[in-house]
Amino acid sequence: MKSGLLVSMVAASLFCIADGANAKGCITGAAVGGAAGHVAGKHGVVGAAAGCAVGRHRANKKAKEQAAAQQQQSNAGAAGSKQ
């Protein structure tokens, strides 16, 4: 039973890291989703795939928020130096 979970997690991780530039959040999400899917009824692969998708979505959202905050800081700094 544990070996099936391990194989599912490794397979999901390899699938997710194949797209190296966009893999942020995927590995963690796949591990959590795989474990949750396994516990919920031997659906580790489905859980890992869903976890990967959710992890990538959250990582992209966080990156956009950080970029927006950085942009606001640079705009505030530029406006302050003009005065």
Helices and strands as residue ranges (DSSP letters): H 2-17, G 20-22, H 26-39, H 44-82
